[in-house]
């Protein structure tokens, strides 16, 4: 439109109108030179010009036809001079063609002005604005005054913005929270902080710590749906709650950083109940941030013990037992082992990173054995430096037997085929004691790295491994009759023998799968002498892991199978310590 006015050309005309008797004032204008006319019915030019009185004229002689559609002429009009526009405004007012809204707006402005005269406050504010405006123009002529004014303005707004920023950070929970340590007291505001919960017995959506303030001992149990050990320990915690009901309450806390949501937790609990047949009866805080920031951790399960509002212990699952709860209630929790997580621990970094930083020379080879590193978690793996191509293999906080099995494949056998020979107590070291191992070497292969590990195990622990055949008493699985119940129906090969599973079974798998299951239950080897070569289907009892191996015939006999104890020549792996 601006372009047309500057050229003294014709005014714009509407793209199109509706057929409803009045123009579509929301339609976009278009220049004929840029857009083809559409086959729509345009309103007469005189009616249209009443909506743009400041731009065009209405006389028929000023109408410049451009074309026609539906037998009606369409086109534009010449732009008028200022005098003709004024005359036209008077004419349109007389003809009441100015929209009523414009008249109403003018009347409203005058009414507001009259009201302002009657209101002293508004009148004073108006004079103040005029005075400030005058001062501003004077200040612009004085650079010193202007500079001071701008500086004050900036400082005022900066402080205001900072205050608003702090307020918003507080509202969003983004203020810095100082983690609490053993001996600290819970802040009073935390007691009344609403906490969103799931699985509440009364159907509540929120709780507060204050709801449990009558309990002498409160344990915060940080967990997640993907943490198997957390789930396994929940029934144990709930049983302890029942035993110390008057003095002890456990509050399960699911942190936001764990990735769980309320629907996800509800779905998980429903699936677990269907899978195991057991329902977990516990209430949990969900999407937590406040408690997680007060008690930061790296690994879960994570337990915070509060006695009368004071942090008395921070532990792992092992310490949550009847004896320690009794000690905490009596006020003697000092001997409870404290769980310490190394929050920023990176297993991909060398164990002694600070030492490597001091070593200026290039590293060609290094191996390290250490004891248990508290707070580092359990890890194993390898990584290769992208630049130097240096290999690093690491095992963090694992039993020595697992380290030996990593280095020596011959040791990867069922426990009942592994014989440990050495001084009294050496077996406990092999299974119970945790160690860390790290080896750094120039470009090599995985096999070469494992050779280094085997050599280090022999050097540090004097461990020797060998294979040996011995005649020993074993369980022999035999077939006593053909049984159609044992034949596979051809389903997807799978087995389910998890302790928590409500239904345990083996489907479309070789009989060796059943032998493997029995070997996990028996302290002596189980050998297969059934002669069965086709896949089998077998349902196992729900209490499989509680049934002594000597009573296994109670469920094997209906499938035509039987276990008998006999002597056989059997291969064993011998570990000398």
C-alpha positions as CSV (number, residue, x, y, z in Angstrom):
1,X,0.0,0.0,0.0
2,X,2.9,2.3,0.9
3,X,4.4,1.7,-2.5
4,X,1.2,2.6,-4.3
5,X,0.7,5.8,-2.3
6,X,4.2,6.9,-3.0
7,X,3.7,6.4,-6.8
8,X,0.4,8.3,-6.7
9,X,-1.2,5.3,-8.1
10,X,-4.5,3.6,-7.2
11,X,-5.6,2.6,-3.8
12,X,-5.7,-1.1,-2.9
13,X,-8.9,-3.0,-3.3
14,X,-9.9,-6.0,-1.3
15,X,-9.0,-9.5,-2.4
16,X,-12.5,-10.7,-2.0
17,X,-15.8,-10.2,-0.1
18,X,-18.3,-12.6,1.4
19,X,-21.8,-12.8,-0.1
20,X,-23.4,-12.0,3.3
21,X,-24.3,-8.4,2.6
22,X,-21.3,-6.7,4.2
23,X,-17.7,-6.7,3.3
24,X,-15.2,-9.1,4.9
25,X,-13.0,-6.5,6.7
26,X,-10.6,-9.1,7.7
27,X,-9.7,-10.1,4.1
28,X,-6.2,-9.3,3.1
29,X,-5.8,-6.6,0.4
30,X,-3.9,-7.4,-2.8
31,X,-2.5,-5.4,-5.7
32,X,-3.9,-6.4,-9.0
33,X,-0.4,-6.4,-10.5
34,X,0.6,-9.1,-8.0
35,X,-2.4,-11.3,-7.7
36,X,-5.0,-12.5,-10.2
37,X,-8.6,-11.6,-9.5
38,X,-10.8,-14.4,-8.2
39,X,-14.3,-15.2,-9.3
40,X,-15.9,-13.9,-6.2
41,X,-18.6,-11.3,-6.0
42,X,-17.2,-7.9,-5.0
43,X,-19.3,-5.3,-3.2
44,X,-20.0,-2.0,-5.0
45,X,-17.2,0.5,-4.9
46,X,-19.2,3.2,-3.0
47,X,-20.1,0.7,-0.2
48,X,-16.5,-0.4,0.1
49,X,-15.0,3.1,0.3
50,X,-17.0,3.9,3.4
51,X,-14.6,1.6,5.2
52,X,-11.5,3.5,4.0
53,X,-12.6,7.2,4.0
54,X,-9.1,8.5,4.7
55,X,-7.7,7.0,1.5
56,X,-10.2,7.0,-1.3
57,X,-13.1,9.0,-2.6
58,X,-16.6,8.0,-3.4
59,X,-17.7,10.0,-6.4
60,X,-18.4,7.8,-9.4
61,X,-16.1,9.9,-11.5
62,X,-13.1,8.9,-9.3
63,X,-13.7,5.2,-9.8
64,X,-11.3,3.7,-12.3
65,X,-12.7,0.4,-13.6
66,X,-10.1,-2.4,-14.0
67,X,-12.3,-5.3,-14.8
68,X,-15.6,-6.9,-14.0
69,X,-16.9,-10.1,-12.4
70,X,-20.4,-11.3,-12.1
71,X,-21.4,-8.3,-14.3
72,X,-20.2,-5.8,-11.6
73,X,-17.3,-3.4,-12.2
74,X,-14.3,-3.6,-9.9
75,X,-11.3,-1.4,-9.7
76,X,-9.6,1.3,-7.6
77,X,-9.8,5.0,-7.0
78,X,-7.4,7.9,-7.3
79,X,-5.9,9.1,-4.0
80,X,-7.4,12.4,-3.0
81,X,-5.8,15.6,-1.7
82,X,-6.0,16.5,2.0
83,X,-8.8,19.1,1.5
84,X,-11.0,16.6,-0.3
85,X,-10.3,14.0,2.5
86,X,-11.5,16.5,5.2
87,X,-14.6,17.3,3.2
88,X,-15.2,13.6,2.8
89,X,-14.8,13.0,6.5
90,X,-17.5,15.6,7.2
91,X,-19.7,14.0,4.6
92,X,-19.2,10.5,6.0
93,X,-20.0,11.8,9.6
94,X,-23.1,13.4,8.3
95,X,-24.1,10.2,6.5
96,X,-23.1,8.2,9.8
97,X,-20.8,6.0,7.9
98,X,-18.0,6.2,10.4
99,X,-18.1,3.1,12.6
100,X,-19.8,3.5,15.9
101,X,-16.6,2.2,17.6
102,X,-14.7,5.3,16.7
103,X,-17.3,7.6,18.2
104,X,-17.5,5.5,21.4
105,X,-13.7,5.7,21.7
106,X,-13.6,9.5,21.5
107,X,-16.4,9.8,24.1
108,X,-14.5,7.4,26.4
109,X,-11.3,9.5,26.2
110,X,-13.2,12.6,27.1
111,X,-14.9,10.9,30.0
112,X,-11.6,9.7,31.4
113,X,-10.2,13.2,31.2
114,X,-13.1,14.6,33.1
115,X,-12.8,11.9,35.7
116,X,-9.1,12.7,36.1
117,X,-9.9,16.3,36.9
118,X,-12.1,15.2,39.7
119,X,-9.5,12.8,41.1
120,X,-6.7,14.7,42.8
121,X,-4.3,11.7,42.8
122,X,-4.6,11.1,39.1
123,X,-4.3,14.9,38.5
124,X,-1.1,15.0,40.6
125,X,0.3,12.0,38.8
126,X,-0.3,13.7,35.5
127,X,1.5,16.9,36.6
128,X,4.4,14.7,37.9
129,X,4.7,13.0,34.5
130,X,4.8,16.3,32.8
131,X,7.4,17.6,35.2
132,X,9.6,14.5,34.8
133,X,9.4,14.9,31.1
134,X,10.7,18.5,31.3
135,X,13.5,17.4,33.7
136,X,14.4,14.6,31.2
137,X,14.8,17.1,28.3
138,X,16.9,19.3,30.5
139,X,19.0,16.3,31.7
140,X,19.7,15.3,28.1
141,X,21.5,18.7,27.7
142,X,23.7,18.0,30.7
143,X,25.9,14.9,30.2
144,X,26.9,14.6,33.9
145,X,23.3,14.6,35.1
146,X,22.4,12.2,32.3
147,X,25.2,9.8,33.3
148,X,24.2,9.8,37.0
149,X,20.6,9.3,36.1
150,X,21.3,6.3,33.8
151,X,23.6,4.8,36.4
152,X,21.0,5.0,39.1
153,X,18.4,3.6,36.7
154,X,20.6,0.6,35.8
155,X,21.5,-0.2,39.5
156,X,17.8,0.0,40.5
157,X,16.7,-2.3,37.8
158,X,19.6,-4.7,38.4
159,X,18.8,-5.1,42.1
160,X,15.1,-5.5,41.2
161,X,15.9,-8.1,38.6
162,X,18.2,-10.0,40.9
163,X,15.5,-10.1,43.6
164,X,13.0,-11.4,41.2
165,X,15.5,-13.9,39.9
166,X,16.2,-15.2,43.4
167,X,12.4,-15.4,44.1
168,X,11.8,-17.4,41.0
169,X,14.7,-19.7,41.8
170,X,13.3,-20.3,45.3
171,X,9.8,-20.9,43.8
172,X,11.2,-23.4,41.4
173,X,13.4,-25.1,44.0
174,X,16.6,-24.0,42.3
175,X,18.2,-22.3,45.3
176,X,21.4,-23.9,46.5
177,X,20.6,-26.6,49.1
178,X,23.4,-27.6,51.5
179,X,23.5,-31.4,51.9
180,X,23.0,-32.7,55.5
181,X,25.6,-34.8,57.2
182,X,25.4,-37.2,60.2
183,X,24.7,-35.0,63.3
184,X,22.7,-32.4,61.4
185,X,19.1,-31.6,62.2
186,X,16.3,-31.7,59.6
187,X,15.2,-28.0,58.8
188,X,11.8,-27.2,60.2
189,X,10.4,-26.2,56.7
190,X,11.2,-29.7,55.4
191,X,8.8,-31.3,57.9
192,X,5.8,-29.5,56.2
193,X,7.0,-29.8,52.6
194,X,4.3,-31.5,50.5
195,X,5.6,-34.7,48.9
196,X,3.8,-36.4,46.1
197,X,3.2,-40.1,46.7
198,X,2.0,-43.3,45.0
199,X,0.4,-46.5,46.4
200,X,-0.9,-44.8,49.5
201,X,-3.3,-47.1,51.4
202,X,-5.8,-44.2,51.9
203,X,-5.5,-43.0,48.3
204,X,-3.7,-39.8,49.3
205,X,-1.7,-37.9,46.6
206,X,0.6,-36.1,49.0
207,X,2.2,-36.5,52.5
208,X,4.6,-34.6,54.7
209,X,7.4,-35.8,57.0
210,X,5.3,-34.2,59.7
211,X,2.8,-37.1,59.3
212,X,5.5,-39.4,60.8
213,X,6.9,-37.0,63.4
214,X,5.5,-39.1,66.2
215,X,7.9,-41.9,65.3
216,X,11.3,-41.9,67.1
217,X,13.1,-43.4,64.1
218,X,12.4,-42.5,60.4
219,X,14.4,-44.2,57.6
220,X,14.3,-42.7,54.2
221,X,14.7,-45.5,51.6
222,X,15.9,-44.2,48.2
223,X,14.9,-46.6,45.5
224,X,14.0,-47.0,41.8
225,X,12.0,-49.5,39.7
226,X,15.2,-50.5,37.8
227,X,17.1,-51.4,41.0
228,X,16.7,-55.1,41.7
229,X,18.3,-55.0,45.2
230,X,16.0,-52.1,46.1
231,X,13.0,-54.1,45.2
232,X,14.2,-57.3,47.0
233,X,14.7,-55.3,50.2
234,X,11.3,-53.6,50.3
235,X,9.5,-56.7,51.9
236,X,12.3,-56.8,54.5
237,X,11.8,-53.1,55.4
238,X,8.0,-53.5,55.6
239,X,8.4,-56.5,58.0
240,X,10.7,-54.4,60.2
241,X,8.1,-51.6,60.2
242,X,5.5,-54.1,61.6
243,X,7.8,-55.2,64.3
244,X,8.7,-51.7,65.5
245,X,5.4,-50.2,64.5
246,X,5.2,-47.8,67.5
247,X,8.7,-46.3,67.1
248,X,9.8,-46.8,63.5
249,X,8.5,-45.7,60.1
250,X,10.1,-46.2,56.7
251,X,9.5,-43.6,53.9
252,X,10.3,-44.8,50.5
253,X,11.7,-42.1,48.2
254,X,11.8,-42.4,44.4
255,X,13.9,-39.6,43.0
256,X,13.2,-37.6,39.9
257,X,16.7,-38.2,38.6
258,X,16.0,-41.9,38.5
259,X,13.6,-41.4,35.6
260,X,10.5,-43.0,37.2
261,X,7.1,-41.4,37.1
262,X,3.9,-42.2,39.0
263,X,2.3,-44.1,36.1
264,X,5.5,-46.0,35.5
265,X,5.7,-47.0,39.2
266,X,2.0,-48.1,39.2
267,X,2.6,-50.1,36.0
268,X,5.7,-51.7,37.5
269,X,4.0,-52.7,40.7
270,X,1.0,-54.2,38.7
271,X,3.3,-56.2,36.5
272,X,5.4,-57.5,39.4
273,X,2.3,-58.6,41.3
274,X,1.2,-60.5,38.2
275,X,4.6,-62.0,37.8
276,X,5.3,-63.0,41.4
277,X,1.8,-63.3,42.9
278,X,3.0,-61.0,45.7
279,X,1.8,-57.5,46.3
280,X,4.2,-54.9,47.6
281,X,2.4,-52.9,50.3
282,X,4.3,-49.7,50.7
283,X,3.9,-46.0,50.0
284,X,6.5,-44.1,48.1
285,X,7.4,-40.5,47.4
286,X,7.6,-39.9,43.6
287,X,9.5,-37.4,41.5
288,X,11.4,-36.2,44.5
289,X,14.1,-33.4,44.3
290,X,14.2,-31.9,47.8
291,X,15.2,-35.0,49.8
292,X,17.6,-36.1,47.0
293,X,19.4,-32.8,47.2
294,X,19.6,-32.9,51.0
295,X,21.0,-36.4,51.0
296,X,22.9,-36.8,47.7
297,X,24.0,-40.3,46.6
298,X,25.5,-42.2,43.7
299,X,24.3,-45.7,44.3
300,X,21.0,-47.1,45.5
301,X,19.6,-48.5,47.7
302,X,20.5,-45.6,50.0
303,X,19.2,-45.3,53.5
304,X,19.1,-42.2,55.7
305,X,18.3,-42.7,59.4
306,X,16.6,-39.9,61.4
307,X,16.2,-40.1,65.1
308,X,14.0,-37.3,66.6
309,X,14.8,-35.2,63.5
310,X,18.6,-35.7,63.6
311,X,20.6,-37.6,61.0
312,X,22.3,-40.4,62.9
313,X,23.3,-42.8,60.1
314,X,23.5,-43.1,56.3
315,X,23.8,-46.7,55.2
316,X,23.4,-49.4,52.5
317,X,20.9,-52.2,52.7
318,X,23.1,-54.5,54.7
319,X,22.9,-52.3,57.8
320,X,19.1,-52.1,57.8
321,X,18.4,-54.9,60.3
322,X,16.7,-55.5,63.6
323,X,19.9,-55.2,65.6
324,X,20.8,-51.8,64.2
325,X,17.2,-50.4,64.4
326,X,17.2,-51.4,68.1
327,X,20.5,-49.6,68.6
328,X,19.3,-46.5,66.9
329,X,16.2,-46.4,69.1
330,X,18.4,-46.7,72.2
331,X,20.5,-43.8,70.9
332,X,23.7,-45.8,70.2
333,X,23.9,-45.7,66.4
334,X,27.6,-44.7,66.3
335,X,28.8,-48.2,65.4
336,X,26.5,-48.5,62.4
337,X,28.7,-48.5,59.2
338,X,28.4,-45.3,57.2
339,X,27.8,-45.6,53.4
340,X,30.0,-43.1,51.6
341,X,29.4,-42.6,47.8
342,X,32.1,-41.1,45.7
343,X,29.5,-39.0,43.7
344,X,31.9,-37.9,41.0
345,X,33.7,-41.3,40.6
346,X,34.3,-42.2,37.0
347,X,35.3,-45.9,36.4
348,X,36.8,-45.0,33.1
349,X,39.4,-42.9,34.8
350,X,42.6,-44.5,36.2
351,X,42.3,-45.5,39.9
352,X,45.2,-43.2,40.7
353,X,44.5,-40.4,38.3
354,X,46.5,-37.9,40.4
355,X,49.6,-40.1,40.2
356,X,49.3,-40.3,36.4
357,X,49.0,-36.5,36.2
358,X,52.4,-36.1,38.0
359,X,54.1,-38.7,35.7
360,X,55.5,-36.7,32.8
361,X,56.8,-39.6,30.9
362,X,54.7,-41.7,28.5
363,X,53.0,-44.7,30.2
364,X,53.8,-48.0,28.6
365,X,52.5,-50.5,31.2
366,X,50.9,-50.4,34.7
367,X,48.8,-52.8,36.8
368,X,47.3,-52.2,40.2
369,X,45.5,-54.4,42.7
370,X,43.7,-52.7,45.6
371,X,41.2,-53.7,48.3
372,X,37.5,-52.6,48.5
373,X,37.1,-49.0,47.4
374,X,34.1,-47.7,49.3
375,X,31.7,-45.4,47.5
376,X,33.0,-46.3,44.0
377,X,30.3,-48.9,43.2
378,X,30.7,-52.1,41.2
379,X,32.1,-51.9,37.7
380,X,34.1,-53.8,35.1
381,X,35.0,-53.1,31.5
382,X,37.7,-51.7,29.2
383,X,38.3,-48.5,27.3
384,X,40.8,-47.4,24.7
385,X,42.2,-43.8,24.6
386,X,41.3,-42.3,21.2
387,X,44.6,-40.4,20.9
388,X,47.3,-42.7,22.4
389,X,45.4,-45.9,21.7
390,X,46.4,-47.1,25.2
391,X,44.2,-49.9,26.5
392,X,42.8,-49.9,30.0
393,X,41.0,-52.9,31.6
394,X,39.4,-52.4,35.0
395,X,37.4,-54.4,37.7
396,X,36.0,-52.3,40.6
397,X,34.8,-53.9,43.9
398,X,34.2,-57.5,42.8
399,X,34.8,-60.8,44.6
400,X,38.2,-62.4,43.9
401,X,36.4,-65.5,42.4
402,X,34.9,-63.3,39.7
403,X,38.3,-61.7,38.9
404,X,39.7,-65.2,38.6
405,X,36.8,-66.4,36.4
406,X,37.4,-63.4,34.1
407,X,41.1,-64.3,33.7
408,X,40.7,-68.1,33.6
409,X,37.8,-69.5,31.5
410,X,38.2,-72.9,33.1
411,X,36.9,-71.6,36.4
412,X,33.6,-70.6,34.8
413,X,31.8,-73.7,36.0
414,X,29.0,-74.4,38.5
415,X,30.0,-73.9,42.0
416,X,29.5,-77.6,42.8
417,X,32.2,-78.5,40.3
418,X,34.7,-76.1,41.8
419,X,37.1,-77.3,44.5
420,X,39.1,-74.8,46.6
421,X,42.1,-76.1,48.3
422,X,44.2,-74.1,50.8
423,X,44.4,-72.8,54.3
424,X,41.3,-72.5,56.4
425,X,39.4,-69.3,55.6
426,X,40.8,-69.0,52.0
427,X,37.4,-69.8,50.5
428,X,35.8,-66.9,52.3
429,X,38.5,-64.6,50.9
430,X,37.7,-65.9,47.4
431,X,34.0,-65.3,47.6
432,X,33.4,-62.5,50.2
433,X,36.4,-60.2,49.9
434,X,36.1,-57.4,47.3
435,X,39.0,-56.2,45.2
436,X,39.8,-53.6,42.5
437,X,42.1,-54.4,39.6
438,X,43.4,-52.1,36.8
439,X,45.8,-52.7,34.0
440,X,47.0,-50.0,31.5
441,X,49.1,-51.1,28.4
442,X,50.1,-50.0,25.0
443,X,48.0,-51.1,22.0
444,X,47.4,-54.9,22.4
445,X,44.5,-57.4,22.3
446,X,42.0,-58.6,24.8
447,X,43.6,-62.0,25.0
448,X,47.0,-60.4,25.9
449,X,45.3,-58.2,28.6
450,X,43.8,-61.4,30.2
451,X,47.3,-63.0,30.1
452,X,48.5,-60.0,32.1
453,X,45.6,-60.5,34.5
454,X,46.3,-64.2,35.0
455,X,50.0,-63.4,35.7
456,X,49.1,-60.7,38.3
457,X,46.6,-63.0,40.1
458,X,49.3,-65.7,40.4
459,X,51.9,-63.1,41.5
460,X,49.7,-61.3,44.1
461,X,47.6,-64.2,45.5
462,X,49.6,-67.3,44.5
463,X,46.5,-68.8,42.9
464,X,46.9,-71.8,40.8
465,X,44.2,-73.4,38.6
466,X,44.0,-76.9,37.2
467,X,41.5,-79.4,35.8
468,X,41.2,-82.8,37.5
469,X,38.9,-85.9,37.3
470,X,37.8,-87.4,40.5
471,X,35.5,-90.2,41.5
472,X,32.9,-88.6,43.7
473,X,29.2,-89.0,44.8
474,X,26.9,-87.1,42.5
475,X,23.1,-86.9,41.7
476,X,22.3,-88.8,38.5
477,X,19.2,-87.8,36.5
478,X,17.6,-90.8,34.7
479,X,14.5,-91.5,32.7
480,X,12.2,-94.2,34.2
481,X,9.5,-94.1,31.5
482,X,8.4,-92.3,28.4
483,X,6.0,-89.5,29.4
484,X,4.1,-87.4,26.9
485,X,3.9,-84.6,29.4
486,X,7.6,-84.0,29.0
487,X,7.4,-83.6,25.2
488,X,7.7,-80.1,23.9
489,X,4.7,-78.5,22.2
490,X,7.0,-76.4,20.1
491,X,6.5,-73.1,21.9
492,X,9.2,-70.4,21.8
493,X,12.3,-71.7,23.7
494,X,12.5,-70.1,27.1
495,X,12.7,-70.7,30.8
496,X,11.7,-68.9,34.0
497,X,13.4,-70.0,37.2
498,X,13.6,-66.6,39.0
499,X,13.0,-66.9,42.7
500,X,10.4,-64.1,42.5
501,X,8.5,-65.7,39.6
502,X,5.0,-67.0,40.5
503,X,5.2,-69.5,37.6
504,X,8.5,-71.4,37.0
505,X,8.9,-73.5,33.9
506,X,11.2,-74.7,31.0
507,X,9.7,-74.6,27.5
508,X,11.1,-76.2,24.3
509,X,14.7,-76.5,25.6
510,X,17.1,-79.5,25.9
511,X,17.2,-81.6,29.0
512,X,20.5,-80.0,29.8
513,X,18.6,-76.8,30.8
514,X,16.9,-78.8,33.6
515,X,20.3,-80.2,34.7
516,X,21.6,-76.7,34.9
517,X,18.7,-75.7,37.1
518,X,19.2,-78.6,39.4
519,X,23.0,-77.8,39.6
520,X,22.1,-74.4,41.0
521,X,20.1,-76.1,43.8
522,X,22.5,-78.9,44.6
523,X,25.8,-78.8,46.6
524,X,27.1,-81.7,44.6
525,X,27.1,-82.1,40.8
526,X,24.0,-83.3,38.9
527,X,24.8,-85.4,35.8
528,X,22.5,-86.3,32.9
529,X,22.0,-89.9,32.0
530,X,18.4,-89.7,30.6
531,X,19.4,-90.1,27.0
532,X,16.7,-87.6,25.9
533,X,17.7,-85.7,22.8
534,X,14.5,-83.9,21.9
535,X,13.3,-80.6,23.5
536,X,11.3,-80.8,26.7
537,X,8.5,-78.9,28.5
538,X,8.4,-79.0,32.3
539,X,6.5,-77.0,34.9
540,X,8.5,-76.4,38.1
541,X,7.0,-75.8,41.6
542,X,6.7,-72.2,42.8
543,X,8.8,-73.1,45.9
544,X,11.5,-74.6,43.8
545,X,14.4,-72.8,45.6
546,X,13.1,-73.9,49.0
547,X,12.8,-77.6,48.1
548,X,15.9,-79.7,49.1
549,X,17.5,-81.4,46.1
550,X,16.8,-84.7,47.8
551,X,13.1,-84.1,47.5
552,X,13.2,-83.1,43.8
553,X,11.6,-86.4,42.8
554,X,8.3,-85.0,44.2
555,X,7.9,-83.0,41.0
556,X,10.2,-84.9,38.6
557,X,8.4,-88.3,38.9
558,X,5.3,-87.1,37.1
559,X,7.4,-86.4,34.0
560,X,9.0,-89.9,34.1
561,X,12.3,-88.6,35.6
562,X,14.2,-89.5,38.8
563,X,17.3,-88.4,40.7
564,X,19.5,-91.0,42.4
565,X,22.7,-90.5,44.3
566,X,25.6,-92.5,42.9
567,X,29.4,-92.3,42.4
568,X,30.7,-91.2,39.1
569,X,34.0,-90.1,37.5
570,X,33.5,-86.3,37.3
571,X,35.6,-83.4,36.1
572,X,36.4,-80.7,38.6
573,X,38.3,-77.4,38.5
574,X,40.8,-77.1,41.3
575,X,41.8,-73.7,42.7
576,X,44.9,-73.7,44.9
577,X,45.3,-70.8,47.3
